[in-house]
Amino acid sequence: MLLARFLRFFFRLLYQPFAWTYDFVAAVVSLGHWRDWVMSVLPYLPGGRVLELGFGPGHLQAALSSRGVAAFGVDASPQMASLTRGRLRKLDFTARITTGYAQSLPFPNSTFHQIVATFPPEFILAPETLREALRVLCPGGEFVVLPSAWITGKRPLEKAAAQLFRITGQAPTWDNRFLKYFTAAGFETHSEEITEASWKLLVIRARKPKTNLHQKPVCW
C-alpha cells in the first residue's frame, strides 16, 4: 500500500511540476505503447466538436485537429496546458483548451458531439463529472473513456511493466460494475476491448439518449 501511494504521488508530480518529462516516463513504463494506446480512441471520435477531459501533453488534441475535428480540452494542470498550446502552435492548429475541472465545465448545454478521456484519474466516475458530461453532450452524443490498459506479453520486461500497472491502479481487475456509474448518470453504456499481441485496452462507450429515436446527434 505504501508503494502504491508513493507511485501515485509520483505520477501526480509528473503531471504538474514535472510535466515536461511526462512523454518520456509514459513511454518507458508502457514499453513504448502509450501513444498508440491514446490514439486507439480515434475511431470512436468521428468529428464535429470533441471535448477532451484531461488532455495532458496534447497528442490527441493534435491528432483530432489534423483530421479536421474541432477539438476542445479541459485540464487541471497549467503545465500541461502550456505544453499543449506550444505543441498545437508549432503545428499551426488552433488551441481551444482551458484549465479547469471536469466537475464544472465552462460550456453551454448540448455543445459537443463526443467527449473523450484517456487514462483519467478517479474523478471520471464522480457524479458531478458524469452529470456535466451528460449536460454538454448533444442528444445522441457519446462519452468515450479509455480507463485501463493491460500488458499481456510474457517477456520479462512486459511482466515487470504489467506488475507496475497493477500496483499503481492503471490495470485494475475489471468487471462491468464500473459501468453502473455511467448508467446511473443517465447514459446508455457498454464496454469494448481492443486487443493486440502484447496488450489489451478497455473502452467505455456511454451515449446520451436521443430525444427522438430516429434523431441524429444534434448540437446547438
Secondary structure, 3 states (H helix, E strand, C coil): CHHHHHHHHHHHHHHCCCHHHHHHHHHHHCCCCHHHHHHCCHHHCCCCEEEEECCCCCHHHHHHHHCCCEEEEEECCHHHHHHHHHHHHHCCCCCEEEECCCCCCCCCCCCEEEEEEECCCHHHHCHHHHHHHHHHEEEEEEEEEEEEEEECCCCHHHHHHHHHHHHHCCCCCCCHHHHHHHHHHCCEEEEEEEECCCEEEEEEEEECCCCCCCCCCCCC
